[in-house]
Amino acid sequence: MCGISGILNFKEDGIDRDLLKRMVMMAAYRGPDDCGLYTDNCVGLAHARLSIIDLAGGRQPIHNEDGSLWVTFNGEIFNYVELRQELIKQGHRFSTDTDTEVILHLYEEKGEDCLRYFNGQWAFAIWDKKKRRLFLSRDRIGVRPLFYTVTGGRLIFGSEIKSILLHPGVNREVDLYALDQLFTFWVTLPPRTFFRNIMELPPAHYMIVEDGKISISQYWHLDYAQDNNGLGEVVDERDYAERLRELLIDATRIRLRSDVPVGAYLSGGLDSAVVTAMIKNHTTTPLKTFSVTFEDPEFDESEYQGEASRFFGTEHQDIRCSCEDIARVFPDVIRHTEKPVLRTAPAPLYMLSGLVREAGYKVVLTGEGSDEIFGGYDIFKESKIRRFWAMQPHSKIRPLLLKRLYPYMQNLQRQSPEYLQAFFHARTGDLSNPFFSHLPRWELTSRLKVFFSDTVKAELTSADSYEDLRGILPPDYYGWDGLSQAGYLETKYLLPGYILSSQGDRVSMAHSVEGRFPFLDHRVVEFASGLPSALKLKVLNEKYILKLCAGDMVPLSVRNRPKQPYRAPDGKSFFRPGSGRARFEYIEDLLSRERIKEFGVFNPDMVERLVDKFRKAQAIGTRDNMSLVGILSTQLFIYHFIENFTGSSF
């Protein structure tokens, strides 16, 4: 995994090599092992390398046999071995053993259609000198980031936005419509980012820049049309489970291709246990596993992690995270996420990747993606219960299922049935809403907008984030069942925009650690999306087909335990209990009335009352916690990227 940057000069009057190098070195932590540049009068490609495959020969940018194609590449093509053999048969000559060179030669053969053949996670740019064409692409799910802007007759792009901000023609402004989206969905909807006029290339898309024109196309779609996944007439659900096991074995096998040691995260849950089992049972790879534990027992899963480690016989190492740790690293986390967050969950994962790197590892396999594609999150069960309740809205029994679903939410346990029915939209008229599954989450999040300043509210009078999303849904979406619609919203938006970004790429690459995700092999994703919904969420048994697939490969206690969402201490992390004081000076400063007023995004009076609740330990519930984390992270974002961006690397 690496960092890339580039400039395309439409006027073809040269590239500033010094600027290009500073751009890629701005995120040097993504690739501390090497740095390379290619420039001509029209284009500049830059690369910071984290060497994982062909350690000696993989320097980038790389060119093809006659030097007519150049590529800078961030990511991995896991099936490069098979593709390379086919390309050699067709007469291609290779000068390295890298997956990077496979991209170039397959592009020579197939043009932009080459993307269909890749199994991997990537963001790359190919400069075609003969056609004077720049070709950029991003992987199907959105594991690897790619951002761009156009200014002064130049296309500027990079793995991280801070590289783009170095260009003197780029302004640093908050996109208030992005603020509205993030305080609704937890993410911005691609191509929008938190910076005005800086876009991200959406997952599963490519861009062609030719003759000064930019065209963007989608090359892969999530499809929830349910079929038998090529199994013919299925009479036994074990057929599905066996097919899934075959896919996961191969997805894991090719993700172990590396010239450096590969480790794995072991969270104590089913997904990481399945990945670990695949590694241990079907390869001879020695394995070291890593996990994060919490001082606060409410969030700690060390008991299950230890049990799983003993079961698999891995060498295991963990890092213990306290509230003070979260508050201490939070500014660094926001500098890496490049956008606000509403939960502190990225902070412990930032610490975990630091542990992995200190242990000498550059690559880890993890279980991300399973919850989204196999119906693992509580939101899927919640939606099913709400539909069940809405069909008999006067039932006294059905709402009790929601209280059983969230035993750890004490505030929810105290609410009346009438409040719960309104909050959860468990009413007959709500059933036809295309966003039914996510209405409670999004409406709860949207209530945070009450903290916006009058100026921001006035700027956003025409904003309608729901309409923004409705406008980009595929037509088939309206024909899918409820679980499929919910799965699409999670997989298409929350997964790349938050889970794989703020909790994934950005905090792992901060420590030069590459994450690999067997569940996000596109064959596994396509298999899962085509499954009958009853095999994913069987009554209220989440990830049923995965549990059937796992069988006795994982500890029984891990397989049978209810899904535990990954959570971390939120608002209370930032204040010392009993003293009313913030743990660090930056918190007092950025949440002070003066700073809130100076930055202008939030209402000083309301923020003051919220902070006072936390000082007195009177804050309760998800809303208070998301409000504090969202406001503090937005203030950090403005402080670092809008008010004090220096252009120096960190």
C-alpha positions as CSV (number, residue, x, y, z in Angstrom):
1,M,0.0,0.0,0.0
2,C,1.3,3.4,-0.9
3,G,0.5,7.0,-1.5
4,I,0.1,8.6,-4.9
5,S,-0.2,12.1,-6.2
6,G,-0.3,13.7,-9.6
7,I,-0.8,16.8,-11.8
8,L,-2.2,16.9,-15.3
9,N,-1.4,20.2,-17.0
10,F,-4.0,20.9,-19.8
11,K,-1.7,23.6,-21.3
12,E,1.2,21.1,-21.6
13,D,3.7,23.7,-20.5
14,G,5.5,21.8,-17.8
15,I,5.2,20.3,-14.3
16,D,6.6,21.7,-11.1
17,R,8.6,18.7,-9.9
18,D,9.4,20.2,-6.5
19,L,5.7,20.8,-5.9
20,L,4.9,17.3,-7.0
21,K,7.4,15.8,-4.7
22,R,6.2,17.8,-1.7
23,M,2.6,16.7,-2.5
24,V,3.4,13.0,-2.3
25,M,5.7,13.5,0.7
26,M,2.9,15.3,2.5
27,A,1.5,11.8,3.2
28,A,4.9,10.1,3.4
29,Y,3.7,7.8,6.2
30,R,1.7,6.0,3.5
31,G,4.9,4.9,1.8
32,P,8.1,5.4,3.9
33,D,10.2,2.9,1.9
34,D,10.8,4.9,-1.3
35,C,9.7,7.8,-3.4
36,G,9.6,8.2,-7.2
37,L,8.5,10.8,-9.8
38,Y,7.7,10.8,-13.5
39,T,7.2,14.1,-15.3
40,D,6.9,15.4,-18.9
41,N,5.4,18.6,-20.2
42,C,1.9,17.4,-19.6
43,V,1.8,15.1,-16.6
44,G,3.5,14.5,-13.3
45,L,3.0,11.2,-11.4
46,A,4.4,10.7,-7.9
47,H,4.6,7.7,-5.6
48,A,5.5,7.0,-2.0
49,R,6.1,3.3,-1.6
50,L,5.3,0.9,1.2
51,S,7.2,-2.1,-0.2
52,I,5.3,-5.4,0.2
53,I,5.7,-7.2,-3.2
54,D,9.0,-7.4,-5.1
55,L,10.8,-5.5,-2.4
56,A,13.9,-4.8,-4.6
57,G,12.2,-4.2,-8.0
58,G,8.9,-2.5,-7.4
59,R,9.9,1.1,-7.6
60,Q,7.2,3.4,-9.0
61,P,6.1,5.0,-11.3
62,I,6.6,2.0,-13.6
63,H,6.4,2.1,-17.4
64,N,5.6,-0.6,-20.0
65,E,8.0,-2.1,-22.6
66,D,8.3,1.0,-24.8
67,G,7.7,3.6,-22.2
68,S,4.4,4.8,-23.7
69,L,2.5,4.0,-20.5
70,W,3.3,5.1,-17.0
71,V,1.5,4.2,-13.8
72,T,1.4,5.2,-10.1
73,F,-0.5,2.8,-8.0
74,N,-1.7,2.5,-4.5
75,G,-3.0,-0.9,-3.5
76,E,-2.8,-4.6,-4.3
77,I,-4.0,-6.7,-7.3
78,F,-4.3,-10.0,-5.4
79,N,-4.8,-12.2,-8.6
80,Y,-1.8,-10.7,-10.3
81,V,0.0,-14.1,-10.4
82,E,-2.7,-15.6,-12.6
83,L,-3.1,-12.5,-14.7
84,R,0.7,-12.2,-15.3
85,Q,0.8,-15.8,-16.6
86,E,-1.9,-15.1,-19.1
87,L,-0.2,-11.9,-20.2
88,I,3.1,-13.6,-20.7
89,K,1.4,-16.2,-23.0
90,Q,0.1,-13.2,-25.0
91,G,3.7,-12.0,-25.5
92,H,4.1,-9.3,-22.8
93,R,7.5,-8.9,-21.3
94,F,7.9,-8.0,-17.6
95,S,10.8,-6.2,-16.0
96,T,9.6,-6.7,-12.4
97,D,7.7,-9.2,-10.3
98,T,5.1,-6.7,-9.2
99,D,1.3,-6.5,-9.4
100,T,1.8,-2.9,-10.6
101,E,3.3,-4.0,-13.9
102,V,0.3,-6.4,-14.5
103,I,-2.0,-3.3,-14.4
104,L,0.0,-1.7,-17.2
105,H,0.1,-4.7,-19.5
106,L,-3.6,-5.6,-19.0
107,Y,-4.5,-2.0,-19.8
108,E,-2.5,-2.4,-23.0
109,E,-4.7,-5.4,-23.8
110,K,-8.1,-4.3,-22.6
111,G,-8.1,-0.6,-22.2
112,E,-10.4,0.6,-19.4
113,D,-12.1,-2.8,-19.5
114,C,-9.0,-4.2,-17.6
115,L,-10.8,-3.2,-14.4
116,R,-13.2,-6.2,-14.7
117,Y,-10.3,-8.6,-14.4
118,F,-8.7,-7.2,-11.2
119,N,-9.4,-8.8,-7.8
120,G,-8.0,-6.3,-5.4
121,Q,-8.1,-2.9,-3.7
122,W,-6.6,0.0,-5.6
123,A,-6.4,3.6,-6.7
124,F,-4.1,4.2,-9.7
125,A,-3.4,6.6,-12.5
126,I,-2.1,5.6,-15.9
127,W,-0.6,8.2,-18.3
128,D,-1.0,7.1,-21.9
129,K,1.5,9.2,-23.8
130,K,0.4,8.1,-27.2
131,K,-3.2,9.0,-26.7
132,R,-2.4,11.9,-24.3
133,R,-4.9,10.4,-22.0
134,L,-4.9,10.1,-18.2
135,F,-6.8,7.1,-16.8
136,L,-7.7,7.0,-13.1
137,S,-9.5,4.2,-11.3
138,R,-10.7,3.1,-7.8
139,D,-11.5,-0.4,-6.6
140,R,-15.1,-1.7,-6.4
141,I,-15.8,-1.2,-2.7
142,G,-13.7,1.9,-2.0
143,V,-11.0,0.4,0.1
144,R,-8.4,2.8,-1.2
145,P,-9.0,6.6,-1.5
146,L,-8.5,8.9,-4.5
147,F,-9.3,12.6,-4.4
148,Y,-9.1,15.3,-7.1
149,T,-9.8,18.9,-8.0
150,V,-9.4,21.1,-11.1
151,T,-7.8,24.5,-10.8
152,G,-5.9,26.9,-13.1
153,G,-6.0,24.5,-16.1
154,R,-4.7,21.6,-14.0
155,L,-6.1,18.4,-12.6
156,I,-4.6,17.7,-9.2
157,F,-5.1,14.3,-7.5
158,G,-3.8,12.3,-4.6
159,S,-4.4,9.6,-2.1
160,E,-5.1,12.2,0.6
161,I,-6.5,15.7,0.4
162,K,-3.7,17.3,2.3
163,S,-1.5,16.6,-0.7
164,I,-3.9,18.5,-3.0
165,L,-4.1,21.4,-0.5
166,L,-0.4,22.1,-1.2
167,H,-1.1,23.3,-4.7
168,P,-1.2,27.1,-4.6
169,G,-4.3,27.3,-6.7
170,V,-6.4,25.2,-4.2
171,N,-8.5,27.1,-1.7
172,R,-9.3,25.6,1.7
173,E,-13.0,26.0,2.5
174,V,-15.5,23.8,4.4
175,D,-18.3,22.5,2.2
176,L,-21.4,23.2,4.3
177,Y,-23.5,20.8,2.2
178,A,-21.0,18.1,3.2
179,L,-21.4,19.2,6.8
180,D,-25.2,18.7,6.4
181,Q,-24.7,15.2,4.9
182,L,-22.2,14.1,7.5
183,F,-24.5,15.3,10.3
184,T,-27.2,13.1,8.7
185,F,-25.6,9.9,7.3
186,W,-22.2,10.0,9.2
187,V,-20.6,10.3,5.8
188,T,-20.6,12.6,2.8
189,L,-22.0,11.2,-0.5
190,P,-19.4,10.8,-3.2
191,P,-18.0,12.8,-5.0
192,R,-18.6,15.4,-2.3
193,T,-15.9,15.8,0.4
194,F,-15.7,18.0,3.4
195,F,-13.6,20.5,1.3
196,R,-15.5,22.7,-1.1
197,N,-14.4,21.9,-4.7
198,I,-12.3,18.9,-3.8
199,M,-14.0,15.6,-4.9
200,E,-13.4,12.0,-4.4
201,L,-13.6,9.5,-7.2
202,P,-16.5,7.2,-6.1
203,P,-15.8,3.5,-5.6
204,A,-16.2,1.3,-8.7
205,H,-15.7,4.3,-11.0
206,Y,-13.0,5.4,-13.4
207,M,-12.1,8.7,-14.8
208,I,-10.7,9.5,-18.3
209,V,-9.1,12.9,-18.9
210,E,-8.5,13.6,-22.6
211,D,-8.4,16.8,-24.7
212,G,-9.1,18.8,-21.6
213,K,-12.4,16.9,-21.0
214,I,-13.1,14.8,-17.9
215,S,-15.5,11.8,-18.1
216,I,-16.4,9.6,-15.2
217,S,-18.0,6.2,-15.5
218,Q,-19.1,3.4,-13.3
219,Y,-17.7,-0.1,-14.1
220,W,-19.3,-2.3,-11.4
221,H,-22.6,-2.3,-9.5
222,L,-24.0,-3.8,-6.3
223,D,-26.9,-6.0,-7.4
224,Y,-29.3,-7.5,-4.9
225,A,-31.3,-9.5,-7.4
226,Q,-31.5,-12.8,-5.6
227,D,-30.6,-15.9,-7.5
228,N,-28.9,-19.2,-6.7
229,N,-25.4,-18.0,-7.4
230,G,-24.9,-20.5,-10.1
231,L,-25.7,-23.4,-7.8
232,G,-28.7,-24.5,-9.8
233,E,-31.6,-25.8,-7.9
234,V,-30.6,-25.5,-4.3
235,V,-32.4,-27.9,-1.9
236,D,-30.1,-27.5,1.1
237,E,-28.7,-24.3,2.7
238,R,-25.5,-26.2,3.3
239,D,-24.8,-25.9,-0.4
240,Y,-24.7,-22.1,0.0
241,A,-22.5,-22.5,3.1
242,E,-20.1,-24.8,1.3
243,R,-19.8,-22.4,-1.7
244,L,-19.2,-19.5,0.7
245,R,-16.4,-21.5,2.4
246,E,-14.8,-22.1,-0.9
247,L,-14.9,-18.4,-1.8
248,L,-13.5,-17.3,1.6
249,I,-10.7,-19.8,1.4
250,D,-9.6,-18.5,-1.9
251,A,-10.2,-14.8,-1.0
252,T,-8.0,-15.3,2.0
253,R,-5.3,-17.3,0.1
254,I,-4.7,-14.7,-2.5
255,R,-4.7,-12.0,0.2
256,L,-1.7,-13.7,1.9
257,R,0.5,-13.0,-1.2
258,S,3.2,-10.9,0.2
259,D,7.0,-10.7,0.5
260,V,6.7,-9.5,4.1
261,P,5.0,-11.2,7.1
262,V,1.2,-10.9,7.3
263,G,-0.7,-10.6,10.6
264,A,-4.4,-10.5,11.5
265,Y,-6.7,-8.6,13.8
266,L,-8.6,-10.7,16.3
267,S,-11.4,-8.7,17.8
268,G,-13.2,-11.5,19.7
269,G,-16.1,-11.5,17.2
270,L,-17.1,-14.0,14.5
271,D,-15.7,-12.2,11.4
272,S,-12.0,-11.9,12.5
273,A,-12.2,-15.4,13.9
274,V,-13.4,-16.8,10.5
275,V,-10.5,-15.0,8.7
276,T,-8.0,-16.3,11.3
277,A,-9.5,-19.8,10.8
278,M,-9.1,-19.6,7.1
279,I,-5.4,-18.6,7.5
280,K,-4.7,-21.3,10.1
281,N,-6.6,-24.2,8.4
282,H,-5.8,-23.7,4.8
283,T,-2.3,-22.2,4.7
284,T,1.0,-22.9,6.3
285,T,1.5,-19.3,7.1
286,P,2.7,-18.6,10.7
287,L,0.4,-16.1,12.2
288,K,0.6,-13.3,14.7
289,T,-2.7,-11.7,15.8
290,F,-3.4,-8.2,17.3
291,S,-6.3,-6.7,19.2
292,V,-7.3,-3.6,21.2
293,T,-8.7,-3.9,24.7
294,F,-10.3,-1.3,26.9
295,E,-9.9,-0.2,30.5
296,D,-13.6,0.3,30.6
297,P,-15.2,-3.1,31.0
298,E,-18.3,-1.9,29.1
299,F,-16.3,-1.9,25.9
300,D,-13.7,-4.6,26.6
301,E,-13.7,-8.0,24.7
302,S,-10.3,-9.3,25.9
303,E,-11.9,-12.4,27.3
304,Y,-13.2,-13.5,23.9
305,Q,-10.0,-12.4,22.2
306,G,-7.9,-14.5,24.5
307,E,-10.1,-17.5,24.0
308,A,-9.9,-17.2,20.2
309,S,-6.2,-16.8,20.3
310,R,-5.8,-19.9,22.4
311,F,-8.2,-21.8,20.2
312,F,-6.2,-20.9,17.0
313,G,-2.8,-21.1,18.7
314,T,-1.6,-17.7,17.4
315,E,1.0,-15.5,18.9
316,H,-1.1,-12.7,20.2
317,Q,-0.5,-9.1,21.3
318,D,-2.9,-6.4,22.4
319,I,-2.9,-2.7,23.3
320,R,-4.9,-1.4,26.2
321,C,-6.9,1.8,25.5
322,S,-8.1,4.2,28.2
323,C,-10.3,7.3,27.9
324,E,-7.2,9.5,28.3
325,D,-5.5,7.6,25.4
326,I,-8.5,8.4,23.2
327,A,-8.4,12.1,24.1
328,R,-4.6,12.2,23.6
329,V,-4.6,10.8,20.0
330,F,-7.8,12.4,18.8
331,P,-6.2,15.4,17.1
332,D,-3.9,13.1,15.2
333,V,-6.8,11.0,14.2
334,I,-8.7,13.9,12.7
335,R,-5.6,15.1,10.9
336,H,-5.6,11.7,9.2
337,T,-9.3,11.2,8.6
338,E,-9.5,14.7,7.0
339,K,-13.1,15.0,8.0
340,P,-15.1,15.1,11.3
341,V,-16.3,12.0,12.9
342,L,-19.3,11.4,15.2
343,R,-17.8,8.5,17.3
344,T,-14.3,8.1,18.8
345,A,-14.0,4.5,17.5
346,P,-11.2,5.4,15.0
347,A,-8.9,6.4,17.9
348,P,-8.4,2.9,19.4
349,L,-7.8,1.5,15.9
350,Y,-5.2,4.2,15.3
351,M,-3.4,3.0,18.4
352,L,-3.8,-0.7,17.2
353,S,-2.1,0.0,13.9
354,G,0.7,1.6,15.8
355,L,1.1,-1.6,17.8
356,V,1.2,-3.6,14.6
357,R,3.9,-1.5,13.1
358,E,6.0,-1.5,16.3
359,A,5.8,-5.4,16.1
360,G,7.4,-5.2,12.6
361,Y,4.3,-5.9,10.5
362,K,3.2,-4.0,7.4
363,V,0.1,-6.1,6.5
364,V,-2.9,-7.3,8.4
365,L,-6.0,-9.3,7.4
366,T,-9.2,-8.2,9.1
367,G,-12.9,-9.1,9.1
368,E,-14.3,-5.8,7.8
369,G,-17.2,-6.0,5.4
370,S,-18.9,-9.1,6.8
371,D,-21.5,-7.2,8.8
372,E,-22.5,-5.2,5.8
373,I,-22.8,-8.0,3.3
374,F,-24.2,-10.7,5.6
375,G,-26.6,-8.6,7.7
376,G,-24.6,-8.5,10.9
377,Y,-25.3,-5.1,12.3
378,D,-28.1,-4.4,14.8
379,I,-29.6,-2.0,12.3
380,F,-30.7,-4.9,10.2
381,K,-32.4,-6.7,13.1
382,E,-33.8,-3.4,14.3
383,S,-35.4,-2.7,10.9
384,K,-36.9,-6.2,10.8
385,I,-38.5,-5.7,14.2
386,R,-39.8,-2.3,13.3
387,R,-41.4,-3.7,10.2
388,F,-42.9,-6.5,12.3
389,W,-44.2,-3.9,14.8
390,A,-45.5,-1.5,12.1
391,M,-47.7,-4.2,10.7
392,Q,-49.5,-4.4,14.1
393,P,-48.8,-0.9,15.5
394,H,-51.0,-1.4,18.6
395,S,-49.2,-4.5,19.7
396,K,-47.9,-4.4,23.3
397,I,-45.5,-7.3,22.8
398,R,-43.7,-6.4,19.6
399,P,-42.0,-3.3,20.9
400,L,-40.4,-5.3,23.7
401,L,-38.2,-6.9,21.0
402,L,-36.5,-3.5,20.5
403,K,-35.7,-3.2,24.2
404,R,-34.2,-6.7,24.1
405,L,-32.1,-5.6,21.1
406,Y,-30.4,-2.7,22.9
407,P,-29.9,-3.8,26.5
408,Y,-26.9,-1.5,26.9
409,M,-28.9,1.6,26.0
410,Q,-30.3,2.6,29.4
411,N,-32.0,5.8,28.2
412,L,-33.9,3.7,25.6
413,Q,-35.0,1.3,28.3
414,R,-36.8,4.1,30.1
415,Q,-38.9,5.3,27.2
416,S,-42.6,4.8,26.8
417,P,-44.1,2.7,24.0
418,E,-45.5,5.9,22.4
419,Y,-42.0,7.5,22.3
420,L,-40.4,4.3,20.9
421,Q,-43.0,4.0,18.2
422,A,-42.5,7.6,17.0
423,F,-38.7,7.3,17.4
424,F,-38.4,4.0,15.5
425,H,-41.0,4.9,12.8
426,A,-42.9,1.8,13.6
427,R,-46.0,3.1,11.9
428,T,-47.9,1.6,8.9
429,G,-47.3,4.7,6.8
430,D,-43.5,4.5,7.3
431,L,-43.2,1.1,5.6
432,S,-43.2,2.5,2.1
433,N,-40.3,4.9,2.8
434,P,-37.3,3.8,0.8
435,F,-35.0,4.8,3.7
436,F,-37.2,2.9,6.3
437,S,-34.2,0.9,7.7
438,H,-32.1,4.0,8.4
439,L,-34.7,6.6,9.5
440,P,-34.1,6.3,13.3
441,R,-30.4,6.5,12.9
442,W,-30.4,9.4,10.4
443,E,-33.1,11.4,12.2
444,L,-31.2,11.0,15.5
445,T,-28.1,12.2,13.8
446,S,-29.9,15.1,12.1
447,R,-30.9,16.4,15.5
448,L,-27.3,17.4,16.0
449,K,-27.9,20.2,13.5
450,V,-29.6,22.1,16.2
451,F,-26.1,23.1,17.3
452,F,-25.3,24.8,13.9
453,S,-24.9,28.5,14.1
454,D,-27.6,30.8,12.6
455,T,-25.3,31.6,9.8
456,V,-24.8,28.0,8.8
457,K,-28.5,27.3,9.1
458,A,-29.2,30.1,6.8
459,E,-26.6,28.8,4.3
460,L,-28.3,25.4,4.4
461,T,-31.9,26.4,4.0
462,S,-32.0,24.7,0.5
463,A,-30.0,21.6,1.6
464,D,-31.9,18.3,1.5
465,S,-29.5,15.4,2.1
466,Y,-32.3,12.9,1.7
467,E,-33.0,14.2,-1.7
468,D,-29.3,14.1,-2.6
469,L,-29.2,10.4,-1.7
470,R,-32.6,9.7,-3.4
471,G,-31.1,11.2,-6.6
472,I,-28.3,8.7,-6.8
473,L,-30.1,5.4,-5.9
474,P,-30.2,2.8,-8.7
475,P,-33.7,2.2,-10.1
476,D,-33.5,-1.5,-9.0
477,Y,-33.2,-0.4,-5.4
478,Y,-37.0,0.2,-5.1
479,G,-37.7,-3.4,-6.1
480,W,-35.4,-5.0,-3.4
481,D,-36.7,-6.3,-0.1
482,G,-36.1,-4.4,3.2
483,L,-32.9,-6.2,4.2
484,S,-31.4,-5.8,0.7
485,Q,-32.1,-2.0,0.8
486,A,-30.6,-1.7,4.2
487,G,-27.5,-3.7,3.1
488,Y,-27.1,-1.5,0.0
489,L,-27.1,1.7,2.1
490,E,-24.5,0.3,4.5
491,T,-22.3,-1.3,1.9
492,K,-22.5,1.5,-0.6
493,Y,-22.1,4.5,1.7
494,L,-21.2,3.8,5.4
495,L,-18.6,1.1,4.5
496,P,-16.4,3.2,2.2
497,G,-17.2,6.6,3.7
498,Y,-16.5,5.7,7.4
499,I,-15.6,2.0,8.2
500,L,-13.0,1.6,5.5
501,S,-11.9,5.3,5.7
502,S,-11.9,6.8,9.2
503,Q,-11.7,3.4,10.9
504,G,-9.7,1.8,8.1
505,D,-7.3,3.2,5.5
506,R,-6.7,6.5,7.2
507,V,-5.8,5.3,10.7
508,S,-3.9,2.2,9.5
509,M,-1.8,4.0,6.9
510,A,-1.0,6.6,9.5
511,H,1.3,3.9,10.8
512,S,2.2,2.5,7.4
513,V,0.1,-0.6,7.9
514,E,-1.9,-2.1,5.0
515,G,-5.3,-3.7,5.8
516,R,-6.6,-6.6,3.6
517,F,-10.2,-7.7,3.7
518,P,-11.2,-11.2,2.5
519,F,-15.0,-10.5,3.0
520,L,-14.6,-7.6,0.5
521,D,-13.3,-9.8,-2.3
522,H,-15.8,-8.9,-5.0
523,R,-16.7,-12.6,-5.6
524,V,-17.8,-12.8,-1.9
525,V,-19.7,-9.6,-2.1
526,E,-21.5,-10.6,-5.3
527,F,-22.3,-14.0,-3.7
528,A,-23.7,-12.4,-0.6
529,S,-25.8,-9.8,-2.4
530,G,-27.4,-12.6,-4.4
531,L,-28.3,-14.8,-1.4
532,P,-31.9,-15.1,-0.2
533,S,-32.3,-12.6,2.7
534,A,-33.5,-15.4,5.0
535,L,-30.0,-17.0,4.8
536,K,-28.4,-13.8,6.1
537,L,-30.8,-12.8,8.8
538,K,-32.7,-15.9,9.8
539,V,-35.6,-14.7,12.0
540,L,-33.2,-12.6,14.2
541,N,-30.1,-14.7,13.9
542,E,-27.6,-12.4,12.2
543,K,-25.1,-13.7,9.7
544,Y,-26.7,-17.1,9.7
545,I,-25.0,-18.4,6.5
546,L,-21.6,-17.3,7.8
547,K,-22.1,-19.2,11.1
548,L,-23.1,-22.2,9.1
549,C,-20.0,-21.8,6.9
550,A,-17.8,-21.4,10.0
551,G,-19.0,-24.6,11.6
552,D,-16.4,-25.9,14.1
553,M,-13.6,-23.8,12.6
554,V,-14.1,-21.1,15.3
555,P,-14.7,-21.4,19.0
556,L,-18.3,-22.2,19.9
557,S,-18.6,-19.3,22.3
558,V,-17.5,-16.9,19.5
559,R,-19.8,-18.4,16.9
560,N,-22.9,-18.4,19.2
561,R,-22.4,-15.1,21.0
562,P,-24.8,-12.2,19.9
563,K,-23.2,-9.6,17.7
564,Q,-21.4,-7.0,19.8
565,P,-20.9,-3.7,17.9
566,Y,-17.4,-2.3,18.1
567,R,-17.7,0.7,20.3
568,A,-15.3,3.0,22.3
569,P,-15.9,5.5,25.1
570,D,-17.2,8.7,23.5
571,G,-17.8,12.1,25.2
572,K,-16.6,11.1,28.6
573,S,-13.1,10.4,27.1
574,F,-12.5,14.2,27.0
575,F,-13.2,15.2,30.6
576,R,-11.5,14.2,33.9
577,P,-14.2,12.7,36.1
578,G,-14.8,14.6,39.3
579,S,-12.9,17.7,38.3
580,G,-15.0,19.1,35.5
581,R,-11.9,19.9,33.6
582,A,-11.0,18.7,30.1
583,R,-8.2,16.2,29.9
584,F,-6.1,18.3,27.5
585,E,-5.8,22.0,26.8
586,Y,-6.8,21.7,23.1
587,I,-10.2,20.5,24.3
588,E,-10.7,23.5,26.5
589,D,-9.5,25.8,23.7
590,L,-11.6,24.4,20.8
591,L,-14.8,24.1,22.8
592,S,-14.4,27.5,24.4
593,R,-17.0,30.1,23.7
594,E,-14.4,32.2,21.9
595,R,-13.3,29.5,19.5
596,I,-16.8,28.3,18.7
597,K,-17.7,31.9,17.9
598,E,-14.5,32.5,15.9
599,F,-15.0,29.4,13.6
600,G,-18.7,30.2,13.2
601,V,-20.0,26.7,12.5
602,F,-21.8,26.1,15.8
603,N,-23.9,28.1,18.3
604,P,-21.8,29.2,21.3
605,D,-24.6,29.2,23.8
606,M,-25.8,25.7,22.9
607,V,-22.2,24.2,22.8
608,E,-21.6,25.8,26.2
609,R,-24.6,24.1,27.7
610,L,-23.6,20.8,26.2
611,V,-20.0,21.0,27.5
612,D,-21.3,22.0,30.9
613,K,-23.3,18.7,31.0
614,F,-20.1,16.7,30.3
615,R,-18.2,18.7,32.9
616,K,-20.9,17.8,35.5
617,A,-21.1,14.2,34.2
618,Q,-24.8,14.8,33.4
619,A,-24.6,13.9,29.7
620,I,-26.7,11.0,28.7
621,G,-27.4,8.9,25.6
622,T,-26.2,8.7,22.1
623,R,-27.3,12.2,21.1
624,D,-25.1,14.0,23.7
625,N,-22.1,11.8,22.8
626,M,-22.4,12.2,19.1
627,S,-22.9,15.9,19.5
628,L,-19.8,16.4,21.5
629,V,-17.6,14.2,19.3
630,G,-19.0,15.8,16.1
631,I,-18.5,19.3,17.4
632,L,-15.0,18.7,18.7
633,S,-13.8,16.9,15.6
634,T,-15.3,19.6,13.4
635,Q,-13.4,22.3,15.4
636,L,-10.2,20.2,15.1
637,F,-10.8,19.9,11.3
638,I,-11.2,23.7,10.9
639,Y,-8.2,24.4,13.2
640,H,-5.8,22.1,11.3
641,F,-7.0,22.3,7.7
642,I,-8.7,25.7,7.3
643,E,-7.1,28.1,9.9
644,N,-3.6,26.6,10.4
645,F,-2.6,24.4,7.5
646,T,1.1,24.9,7.0
647,G,1.9,22.4,4.3
648,S,4.4,20.6,6.5
649,S,4.2,16.9,6.7
650,F,3.4,15.2,10.0
